[in-house]
Amino acid sequence: METQVHAPADNAAEFTWRHDDVFGRIASRYDLLCDVFSFGIHRLWKRKVARRIAGEDWTTLLDGATGTGDIILRVFAREMSAGRNIIASDVSAKMLAIAQRRLAAQAGVVQFKRLDAEAMPSMADGSVDAYSISLGLKICNRQLVFAEAFRVLRPGGRLIVLEASNIRSTILHQLYLAYMSICMPALGWLATGGDASAYRYLLRGIREFPSAEALAAEIQQLGFQEVTFGRQSLGIVAIQGHASPGQVDEDVCRRYVPARWLTSERK
């Protein structure tokens, strides 16, 4: 797989899965970690983003950084129209295996693919109607992820993102970061049996991730339209929605996506 040069700021956690299979190591405890770090509030965020995803107009959904399948399970908990298909993807084989077990009852409408959200040459241009990614951008090069999402979405397709944001009150945000800096290492050490890298990457990603406004601007610069976002839990996270236009801006995409993955026109 081709490695691309990018600014460290594009990857908030400065994490590279090829160098550290941390999510493979903690796959069986990942859901526990989410509960521990958020005191269970992540369940509310996931229900809300699943409602947003289920309410969009799509036939084929690609869910990036699927993890253990939490979001897709919640999408199925909503009313699912007949004829819809979901592609569950993750770079971690162990995480994807857990998702496959949890979604066994939906095997007929869910495909499982091991994909790196930063580079998906096996996914054709304009092949999906919606693309979702939840709580995974902070450990990715988000510019590569957005460029790939732009490429694989059909004209008018929807991008839905759940990710870290900022509390608008500077004082409250600093207090939140201070709290996370103290509690996350202790709780993470206990929950992972001493695997320090698991919480180190997540904490760095939370600290360095852009605000909801800045993230929306980044996505818009790539060519997405109809930008909307809503903060959750004061702004600890935000849910963003964006529409793919009918015409790909290949000059923008070529900054991040190898030319051989781009076709001249999406259908």
Secondary structure, 3 states (H helix, E strand, C coil): CCCCCCCHHHCCCCCCCCCCCHHHHCHHHHHHHHHHHHCCCHHHHHHHHHHHHHHCCCCEEEEECCCCCHHHHHHHHCCCCCCCEEEEEECCHHHHHHHHHHCHHHCCCEEEEECECCECCCCCCCCEEEEEEECCHHHCCHHHHHHHHHHHEEEEEEEEEEEECCCCCHHHHHHHHHHHHHHHHHHHHHHHCCCHHHHHHHHHHHHHCCCHHHHHHHHHHCCCEEEEEEEEHHHCEEEEEEECCCCCCHHHHCCCCCHHHCCCCCC
